[in-house]
Every structure is written in structure tokens, then in C-alpha cells.
Amino acid sequence: MFTEKIGTNAGLVWAALENGELNVKAVKKATKLTEKDLNLAFGWLAREGKVAFREEEAEVFIALV
């Protein structure tokens, strides 16, 4: 059940990133996920090799790969 929720949230993150790279704050706002749920979704997508992260001036950006 918990795995299903993480997968669903990963889908929300995926949809938010379909139009291009966003910073973490923008993804959180677009998905309305809690920080914990957002990080779990990022981990899911990262483990599958679906997203790339980059840091610029202490801000993290995420994009689909």
C-alpha cells in the first residue's frame, strides 16, 4: 500500500516536470505533496533513472531524463 502511494506521487512529480526543469520548491507547489512524500517520489524516480538533479547556488533543480 505504501509503495503504491509512492508510485502515485512519483506520477504527480513526473507530470509536473513534463514541461521542463523545476526547482524543488516549484515541484512541491505544483504537486501539493508534503516534503516527505515529495522526497520519496524523487527517490523512486531517481532509482529508476527517470530524473536528473543539479544544484545551482544552493538550490536543487530536477528534470526528466
C-alpha positions, 0 to 999 in steps of 0.5 A: 500500500505504501509503495503504491502511494509512492508510485502515485506521487512519483506520477504527480512529480513526473507530470509536473516536470513534463514541461521542463526543469523545476526547482524543488520548491516549484515541484512541491507547489505544483504537486501539493505533496508534503516534503516527505512524500515529495522526497520519496517520489524523487527517490523512486524516480531517481532509482529508476533513472527517470530524473536528473538533479543539479544544484545551482547556488544552493538550490536543487533543480530536477528534470526528466531524463 
